[in-house]
Amino acid sequence: MSGFIAALLNSLDIGLLLFIIAVGLNIVFGVLNIINFAHGALYMLGAYLAFTLINLVGMPFWAALLLAPLGVAALAVVIDRVLLQFIYSRDISDSLLLTFAVLLIINESVRLLWGSGIHVVKPPEMLAGSVELLGSSVATYSLFVIVTGLILLAGLWYLFNRTRVGRIMRAAALDRDMAEALCINTRLVVTGVFAFGAWLAAMGGVMAAPMRALDPGMGDKIIIESFIVVVIGGLGSFPGALIGALILGLIHGFGGRYLPEVNLLLPFVGMALVLLFMPNGITGKGKTS
């Protein structure tokens, strides 16, 4: 029973962290209709900025958790204004190529600035160690990730369903021309959404930094998992991002404990089955609620 509880908590830990990252990818697609290949690189950049602020500048983890995602969001505004604004009206393949180029630029910049070695970020002192929960030993930092993930989940749901900003984003996603006719500054909305997606990716990167070693390939790994999440849940769907992330978390959590030999294969098997029987994902395609 303790092994089951440990696997379940590990699944929640992984699933909610993946949700934070993948929901940003889904929001950007749902509103801007682009698939952002650079999303994983922005996640990596958030982790590396946190490493710099904590290990080199000497800031506490909590300050890095606040500042690193804001720095990545500011970079996303520059990327949108300098590059992406010219391809929003073009075919989606143009956005794929351009964001892939941004991915390569960020990856090589990280190698130049931080090197190709592995870096480590320690969790804050108050979150170090483990606690006993239902007869199982659980890392305190994992519980922090679960609680933070649930808070962000509730906050995002409230943003999209109960606030004016959320209604504006939904309106821009459904019909940008009509939104402009209603005096909504869709250009500002587009930039804000792209920056918000980058903020979520970087937030995931900072939270993942004490759990995973930092290396220049970490963004490539997470973008693959994020695409698996959105394929399983449904591209452009907020509930789909949650469902897909939790399913992938369960695959990793229980697969890693009970089927370690094929654990790396299981996510791709799950994605293949969804594509075979539900090509638009579990929740369908193109939803923003």
FENCORTA-V766261 format. One line per field, one symbol per residue. ss: DSSP state (@ for helix, = for strand, . for the rest). A space follows every 10 residues. Layout:
# FENCORTA-V766261
ss=???
This chain:
# FENCORTA-V766261
ss=.@@@@@@@@@ @@@@@@@@@@ @@@@@@@@@@ @@......@@ @@@@@@@@@@ @@@@@@.... @@@@@@@@@@ @@@@@@@@@@ @@.@@@.... .@@@@@@@@@ @@@@@@@@@@ @@@@....=. ....@@@..= ===..====@ @@@@@@@@@@ @@@@@@@@@@ @@.@@@@@@@ @@@@.@@@@@ @....@@@@@ @@@@@@@@@@ @@@@@@@@@. ...=...@@@ @@@@@@@@@@ @@@....@@@ @@@@@@@@@@ @@@@@@@@.@ @@@@@@@@@@ @@@@@@@... .........
